[in-house]
């Protein structure tokens, strides 16, 4: 069977994730990789902070794109902090009411 081919944007997205996990500096963007499509893909996968960190490690980033990356990264960090705080409040309420186990329905 023919496997679907990844676009340049999708391949570069995977490269950025690998570089981020291995703490390596990414190479320059692949030919044909689109910045807006890359950010959209990162947002859909909830990997925007990781992708933005990797892209910000590049040497030459246009000022407008650098601003967009920093804004997106800070938004992701803020969202994660809010989710952590909400989870801690829920856990504290469960402990206060001596609920050691809470069955959940669906994915968390």
C-alpha positions as CSV (number, residue, x, y, z in Angstrom):
1,X,0.0,0.0,0.0
2,X,1.1,3.5,-0.6
3,X,1.8,5.4,2.6
4,X,0.7,9.0,2.8
5,X,3.7,11.3,2.3
6,X,4.3,14.0,4.9
7,X,4.4,17.6,3.8
8,X,7.5,19.7,4.3
9,X,5.7,21.4,7.2
10,X,4.8,18.1,8.9
11,X,8.4,16.8,8.5
12,X,9.8,20.0,9.9
13,X,7.3,19.8,12.8
14,X,8.6,16.3,13.7
15,X,12.2,17.6,13.4
16,X,11.5,20.4,15.8
17,X,9.9,18.0,18.3
18,X,12.9,15.6,18.1
19,X,15.4,18.5,18.5
20,X,13.5,19.8,21.5
21,X,13.4,16.4,23.2
22,X,17.1,15.8,22.5
23,X,18.1,19.4,23.4
24,X,19.6,20.0,20.0
25,X,19.5,23.2,17.9
26,X,17.2,22.6,14.9
27,X,18.3,23.1,11.4
28,X,16.9,25.9,9.2
29,X,13.3,25.4,8.0
30,X,12.8,22.9,5.2
31,X,12.0,24.2,1.8
32,X,8.3,24.4,1.5
33,X,7.6,24.5,5.2
34,X,5.1,27.2,6.0
35,X,5.3,29.2,9.2
36,X,1.6,29.7,9.7
37,X,0.9,26.0,8.9
38,X,3.6,25.0,11.4
39,X,2.1,27.0,14.2
40,X,-1.4,25.7,13.4
41,X,-0.2,22.1,13.5
42,X,1.6,22.8,16.8
43,X,-1.6,24.3,18.3
44,X,-3.7,21.4,17.1
45,X,-1.3,18.9,18.8
46,X,-0.9,21.1,21.9
47,X,2.8,21.3,21.3
48,X,3.1,25.0,20.7
49,X,5.4,25.7,23.6
50,X,7.8,23.0,22.5
51,X,7.8,24.0,18.9
52,X,8.2,27.7,19.7
53,X,11.1,27.0,22.0
54,X,12.8,25.0,19.2
55,X,12.1,27.8,16.6
56,X,13.4,30.5,19.0
57,X,16.7,28.7,19.1
58,X,17.3,29.4,15.4
59,X,19.8,32.2,14.6
60,X,17.8,34.2,12.0
61,X,14.2,34.8,12.8
62,X,12.3,37.8,11.4
63,X,11.1,40.1,14.2
64,X,7.4,39.6,13.4
65,X,7.7,35.8,13.5
66,X,9.8,36.0,16.7
67,X,7.1,38.1,18.3
68,X,4.4,35.6,17.3
69,X,6.5,32.7,18.6
70,X,7.0,34.4,22.0
71,X,3.4,35.3,22.3
72,X,2.2,31.8,21.4
73,X,4.8,30.3,23.9
74,X,3.7,32.5,26.7
75,X,0.0,31.7,26.0
76,X,0.8,28.0,26.3
77,X,2.7,28.4,29.5
78,X,-0.1,30.5,31.0
79,X,-2.7,27.9,30.0
80,X,-0.6,25.1,31.5
81,X,-0.3,27.1,34.8
82,X,-4.0,27.7,34.9
83,X,-4.7,24.0,34.4
84,X,-2.2,23.1,37.1
85,X,-3.8,25.5,39.5
86,X,-7.3,24.2,38.8
87,X,-6.1,20.6,39.2
88,X,-4.5,21.5,42.6
89,X,-7.8,23.1,43.8
90,X,-9.7,20.0,42.8
91,X,-7.2,17.7,44.5
92,X,-7.3,19.8,47.7
93,X,-11.1,19.7,47.8
94,X,-11.0,15.9,47.4
95,X,-8.5,15.6,50.2
96,X,-10.4,17.9,52.4
97,X,-13.6,15.8,51.9
98,X,-11.5,12.6,52.5
99,X,-12.2,11.3,49.0
100,X,-9.3,9.1,48.1
101,X,-10.7,7.8,44.8
102,X,-12.7,9.6,42.2
103,X,-13.9,7.5,39.2
104,X,-13.6,9.4,36.0
105,X,-15.7,9.1,32.9
106,X,-13.9,9.5,29.6
107,X,-10.4,10.7,28.9
108,X,-8.7,13.2,31.2
